[in-house]
Amino acid sequence: MAVDLLLGLQWGDEGKGKIVDVLTKDYDIIARFQGGPNAGHTLEFDGIKHVLHTIPSGIFHENAINLVGNGVVIDPVIFKKELENLSKFDLDIKKKLLISRKAHLILPTHRLLDAASEAAKGKAKIGSTLKGIGPTYMDKTGRNGIRVGDLELENWQDKYRALANKHEAMIDFYDVDIEYDLAELEREFFTAIERLKELTFIDSEQYLYDAQKEKKTILAEGAQGSLLDIDFGTYPFVTSSNTTAAGACTGLGVAPGKIKEVFGIFKAYTTRVGSGPFPTELFDENGETMARVGNEFGATTGRPRRCGWLDLVALKYAVRVNGVTQLMMMKGDVLSGFDKLKVCTAYNYKGETIEHLPFNIEAENVTPIYTELNGWQADLTKMTEASQLPKALNEYISFLEKELEVPIKIVSVGPDRTQTIHR
């Protein structure tokens, strides 16, 4: 049985959580494959908004098993708070939520290291969420990390102490003014560890292999977005994991040949949180309108998102790198009311017109070249059928499909799971 994959094609915040929630009814297992609590997947249904950070977005569906894969890094403190927020929904967490033994743990000192590193960069900071993600992945690749399976060993606290001591020495090396009470942070951490140990730990790669043999349906859920990939994103303003399709294989132990559908999620415009290049960013009234109507604030950090026109050069790049087979366009409703829409179809790169994403897209190198399309005035939020969509929106969708050479199967016209139009 094949594994389907869902991921973001921009700089994150595309609306992946909503689409996972919409699609979950068709899957037995929802598996998160990378990232940590720097992600924020927002779901809205029955008039309630839910924000998940580490737990997969299928958790509210009765029949779905939710798996946190080996590629994920887990902060036990944040995880405990997520579980507390779910407690009022009468979910069988022990049965519905499984944790890979090979997933790495974020320690309190990882968060402190993150803050020290970012502070030391000064104006060159990369816009870290300060959740300890980067330092945790550094310990993973440096072969120093502590994994969920280590919690089942008697000496795991000895491993913890050795690593925390190393981190404190590194924090001192940065020589920045960061105040903290490690003893208090550790009390909170060890309390959260005890809650984590009440959950079900599994050898996830074997579990998924057996599930495929049993012909169970599996959806791999990505976090962040393709342009934040550690290899293929806008480095160094990226996250610390592989957010592209290849990350699902390494983050779950799924063979490449077992990936079938690749669902690519993108907004009808473009947003970015934090620092880094953004060729189509708007600093005018149009950008302000997108931010206000789209409620563009980070689900994890609350930071305002930078907004701009859709960048097809970057989107084509993400589609090709991931091998996307189906597209889902989010927040089409936010563009209602614009007389004209612009789409970036090429770059002026150092005086030359190009249609691919170059090594460096900083503003001094790249100027977007736009194609202008008609806008629409209709309120999309009450529409339920594709036949109701305005002509100009259909023309916008057709233009994108022709350029991207991949069909747009879903158009989202609001945050609620019911505000989803299938084409």
C-alpha positions in Angstrom: 0.0 0.0 0.0 1.4 3.4 -1.0 1.9 6.4 1.3 0.5 9.8 0.4 2.4 12.9 1.3 1.2 16.4 2.2 3.5 19.4 2.4 3.8 23.1 2.1 5.3 24.7 -1.0 6.1 28.2 0.3 7.7 29.6 3.5 5.3 27.7 5.8 1.9 28.8 7.1 0.1 27.6 3.9 -2.8 25.9 5.8 -1.5 22.3 5.9 -3.3 21.6 9.2 -6.7 22.4 7.7 -6.2 20.1 4.7 -4.9 17.2 6.8 -8.0 17.6 8.9 -10.2 17.6 5.7 -8.4 14.6 4.2 -8.1 12.5 7.4 -11.4 10.7 6.9 -9.7 8.8 4.0 -6.7 7.6 6.0 -6.0 5.2 8.8 -2.7 6.8 9.9 -1.5 10.4 9.9 2.2 10.6 10.4 4.2 13.7 11.1 7.8 13.4 9.6 9.9 16.4 10.5 10.2 19.7 12.5 9.2 20.4 16.0 7.0 22.8 18.0 8.2 25.7 15.7 5.3 24.5 13.6 1.7 25.7 14.2 -1.0 23.8 12.4 -4.4 25.6 12.9 -7.7 23.7 12.5 -11.1 25.2 12.8 -14.4 23.4 13.1 -17.7 23.6 15.1 -16.8 27.2 15.9 -13.6 26.3 17.7 -10.0 27.1 16.6 -7.3 24.5 17.5 -3.6 25.1 17.2 -1.3 22.0 17.2 2.5 22.2 17.3 3.8 18.6 17.4 0.7 16.4 17.5 -0.5 15.4 13.9 -3.6 17.2 12.6 -5.7 14.0 12.4 -6.0 13.8 16.2 -9.7 14.9 16.3 -10.8 12.1 14.0 -12.1 9.1 15.9 -10.7 6.4 13.6 -7.3 7.8 12.8 -4.0 6.8 14.4 -1.6 9.7 14.8 2.2 9.1 14.7 5.0 11.4 15.6 7.8 10.1 13.5 11.6 9.7 14.0 12.3 12.9 12.1 10.5 15.1 14.6 12.1 16.8 17.5 9.9 16.9 20.7 9.8 19.4 23.5 8.2 17.5 26.3 7.0 20.7 28.0 5.2 22.0 24.9 3.9 18.5 24.2 2.4 18.2 27.7 0.6 21.5 27.2 -0.8 20.3 23.9 -2.1 17.1 25.6 -3.7 19.3 28.3 -5.5 21.3 25.7 -6.8 18.1 24.2 -8.0 16.7 27.5 -11.5 18.3 27.2 -12.3 16.5 24.0 -12.5 12.9 25.4 -9.8 11.5 23.1 -8.2 8.1 23.8 -4.7 9.6 23.6 -2.9 6.3 24.7 -4.5 4.5 21.7 -4.7 7.3 19.1 -1.2 8.9 19.5 2.0 7.0 19.0 5.6 8.3 19.4 8.7 7.0 17.5 11.4 5.9 19.9 13.9 7.4 17.4 12.5 10.9 17.7 14.9 13.3 19.5 14.1 15.4 22.6 14.5 19.1 22.9 16.1 19.9 26.3 15.7 23.2 28.2 19.3 23.9 27.4 18.6 23.6 23.7 16.2 26.5 24.0 18.8 28.5 25.9 21.4 27.7 23.3 19.0 28.9 20.6 18.5 32.2 22.3 22.2 32.7 22.9 23.1 31.9 19.3 20.4 34.3 17.9 21.4 37.1 20.3 25.1 36.7 19.3 24.2 37.3 15.7 22.9 40.8 16.3 21.5 42.3 13.1 22.3 39.1 11.2 19.8 37.0 13.1 17.9 34.5 11.0 14.5 34.9 12.8 14.6 31.7 14.9 11.4 30.8 16.8 13.7 30.2 19.8 12.2 26.8 20.4 15.5 25.0 20.5 15.0 23.3 17.1 18.3 24.1 15.5 20.5 23.1 18.5 18.5 19.8 18.8 19.1 18.9 15.2 22.8 19.8 15.7 23.1 17.4 18.5 21.3 14.8 16.4 23.7 15.1 13.5 26.6 15.4 16.0 25.5 12.1 17.5 25.0 13.6 21.0 21.2 13.7 21.1 18.8 12.1 23.5 16.0 10.1 21.9 12.5 9.1 23.1 13.7 5.5 23.4 16.4 6.6 25.8 13.7 7.3 28.4 13.2 3.6 28.7 16.8 3.2 29.9 17.8 3.4 33.5 20.7 5.8 32.9 19.0 8.3 30.7 19.3 11.1 33.3 23.1 10.6 33.3 23.0 11.2 29.5 20.9 14.2 30.1 23.2 15.7 32.7 26.3 15.2 30.5 24.6 16.9 27.6 23.1 19.8 29.6 26.6 20.5 31.2 28.1 20.7 27.7 25.3 23.1 26.6 25.9 25.4 29.6 29.6 25.7 28.6 28.5 26.6 25.1 26.1 29.2 26.4 29.0 30.8 28.3 31.1 30.8 25.2 28.5 33.0 23.4 29.1 35.7 26.1 25.6 37.2 25.7 23.3 38.4 28.5 20.7 35.7 28.9 19.1 35.3 32.3 17.7 31.9 33.2 16.9 29.6 36.1 17.9 26.1 34.8 16.8 24.4 38.0 13.3 25.7 37.5 13.3 24.9 33.8 14.5 21.4 34.6 11.7 20.9 37.2 9.1 21.7 34.5 11.0 19.5 32.0 11.2 16.4 34.2 7.5 16.7 35.1 6.7 16.8 31.4 8.9 13.8 30.8 6.8 11.7 33.2 3.7 12.6 31.2 5.4 11.8 28.0 6.4 8.3 29.4 2.6 7.6 29.8 2.2 7.6 26.0 2.8 4.7 23.6 6.4 4.5 22.2 6.9 2.4 19.1 9.5 1.3 16.6 7.8 3.5 14.0 9.5 2.3 10.8 8.4 -1.3 11.6 4.9 -0.1 12.5 4.5 1.7 9.2 6.0 -1.3 7.2 3.5 -3.6 8.9 0.7 -1.1 8.2 1.5 -1.0 4.5 1.5 -4.8 4.4 -2.0 -4.7 6.0 -3.1 -2.3 3.3 -3.8 0.6 5.7 -3.9 4.1 4.3 -1.2 6.5 5.4 -0.8 10.2 5.0 2.5 11.8 5.9 2.2 15.3 7.2 4.9 17.9 6.8 5.6 21.0 8.8 7.0 24.4 7.7 7.4 24.8 3.9 9.6 23.8 1.0 11.3 27.1 0.9 12.5 26.6 4.5 14.1 23.2 3.6 17.7 23.0 5.1 19.1 22.0 1.6 16.7 23.5 -0.9 15.3 26.6 1.0 16.5 30.2 1.1 19.6 29.3 3.2 20.5 30.4 5.8 17.0 31.7 6.5 15.6 28.2 6.8 14.6 25.6 9.3 16.8 22.7 10.4 15.1 19.8 8.7 14.2 18.5 5.3 10.7 19.9 4.7 10.5 18.5 1.1 9.2 15.2 0.0 12.6 13.4 0.6 12.2 14.3 4.3 9.2 12.0 4.6 11.3 9.0 3.6 14.1 9.8 6.2 11.6 11.1 8.8 9.4 8.0 8.8 11.5 5.2 7.3 9.3 4.9 4.2 10.9 3.8 1.0 10.9 6.4 -1.9 9.1 4.0 -4.1 6.2 3.7 -1.7 5.3 7.4 -2.0 2.2 7.8 -4.3 0.3 11.1 -4.2 2.2 14.3 -3.2 -0.3 17.0 -2.2 1.3 20.4 -2.4 -0.4 23.2 -0.4 0.1 26.9 -1.3 -1.6 30.2 -0.6 -3.2 32.3 -3.4 -0.6 34.9 -2.5 2.7 34.6 -0.6 3.7 35.1 3.1 6.8 34.8 5.1 7.5 35.0 8.9 10.9 36.2 10.2 14.0 37.2 8.2 15.1 36.3 4.8 14.7 37.3 1.1 11.1 37.7 -0.3 11.1 39.0 -3.9 7.4 39.7 -4.2 6.9 41.3 -0.7 4.5 44.3 -0.6 5.0 47.3 1.5 1.9 49.1 0.3 -1.8 49.1 1.0 -2.2 45.8 -0.9 0.2 44.0 1.4 -1.6 45.5 4.5 -5.0 44.4 3.1 -3.7 40.8 2.7 -2.3 40.7 6.2 -5.5 42.2 7.7 -8.0 40.1 5.8 -5.9 36.9 6.0 -5.2 37.4 9.7 -1.6 36.8 8.9 0.0 36.1 12.3 2.2 33.1 13.1 0.3 30.3 14.8 3.3 29.5 17.0 5.0 32.8 17.6 2.2 35.3 16.9 4.6 37.3 14.8 3.0 39.2 11.9 3.6 37.6 8.5 5.1 39.6 5.6 2.8 39.5 2.6 3.2 39.7 -1.2 1.9 38.6 -4.6 2.1 34.9 -5.6 5.7 34.0 -6.7 5.3 31.4 -9.4 9.1 31.1 -9.9 9.5 29.9 -6.4 6.3 27.8 -6.5 7.4 26.0 -9.7 10.7 25.2 -8.0 8.9 23.7 -5.0 6.5 21.7 -7.2 9.5 20.2 -9.2 11.7 19.4 -6.1 8.8 17.6 -4.4 7.3 15.8 -7.4 3.8 17.3 -6.6 0.9 15.4 -8.2 -2.0 17.5 -6.8 -2.2 21.1 -5.7 -4.4 22.7 -3.0 -4.8 26.5 -3.1 -5.5 28.2 0.3 -7.0 31.5 1.2 -8.5 32.3 -2.2 -11.1 34.3 -0.2 -8.4 36.8 1.0 -7.9 38.1 -2.6 -11.6 39.0 -3.0 -11.9 42.8 -3.5 -8.7 43.4 -5.5 -9.4 45.0 -8.9 -6.2 43.6 -10.3 -3.9 40.7 -9.2 -0.3 40.3 -10.0 1.6 37.0 -10.3 5.4 36.9 -10.5 6.3 34.7 -13.6 10.0 35.5 -13.9 12.9 37.3 -12.3 15.2 40.0 -13.5 18.4 38.4 -12.1 21.4 40.7 -12.5 20.0 42.1 -15.7 18.9 38.8 -17.2 15.4 37.4 -17.4 15.2 34.0 -15.8 12.3 31.6 -14.8 14.1 29.4 -12.3 15.0 30.0 -8.7 18.7 31.0 -8.6 21.2 30.4 -5.8 20.6 33.9 -4.3 17.3 35.8 -4.4 18.3 38.7 -2.2 16.8 42.0 -3.3 20.1 43.3 -4.8 20.1 40.4 -7.2 16.4 39.8 -8.0 13.5 42.0 -9.2 10.2 40.2 -9.9 8.6 40.4 -13.3 4.8 40.3 -13.1 1.8 39.2 -15.1 -1.4 41.1 -14.3 -4.7 39.3 -14.0 -8.3 40.5 -13.3 -9.5 40.3 -9.7 -12.9 39.4 -8.3 -15.3 41.1 -5.9 -17.4 38.2 -4.8 -17.4 36.9 -1.2 -16.2 33.3 -1.5 -16.7 32.3 2.1 -20.3 31.0 1.7 -19.6 29.1 -1.5 -19.7 25.3 -1.4 -19.5 24.2 -5.1 -16.9 24.8 -7.8 -19.6 26.0 -10.1 -20.2 29.0 -7.8 -16.7 30.4 -8.1 -16.4 33.7 -10.0 -15.1 33.8 -13.6 -12.0 35.8 -12.7 -11.0 33.3 -9.9 -11.4 30.4 -12.4 -9.2 32.3 -14.8 -6.7 32.8 -12.0 -6.7 29.0 -11.2 -6.5 28.1 -14.9 -3.5 30.4 -15.4 -1.7 28.8 -12.4 -2.5 25.2 -13.6 -1.0 26.0 -17.0 2.1 27.5 -15.5 2.6 24.8 -12.9 1.5 21.8 -15.0 -0.3 20.3 -12.0 -4.0 20.3 -11.3 -5.5 22.4 -8.5 -7.9 19.9 -6.8 -8.9 21.9 -3.7 -9.7 25.6 -3.2 -10.0 26.8 0.4 -12.5 29.7 0.8 -12.3 30.1 4.6 -10.7 28.7 7.8 -13.4 26.2 8.7 -13.2 22.6 7.4 -16.5 23.1 5.7 -15.2 26.0 3.6 -13.4 23.7 1.2 -14.3 23.3 -2.4 -13.2 20.2 -4.3 -12.7 20.6 -8.1 
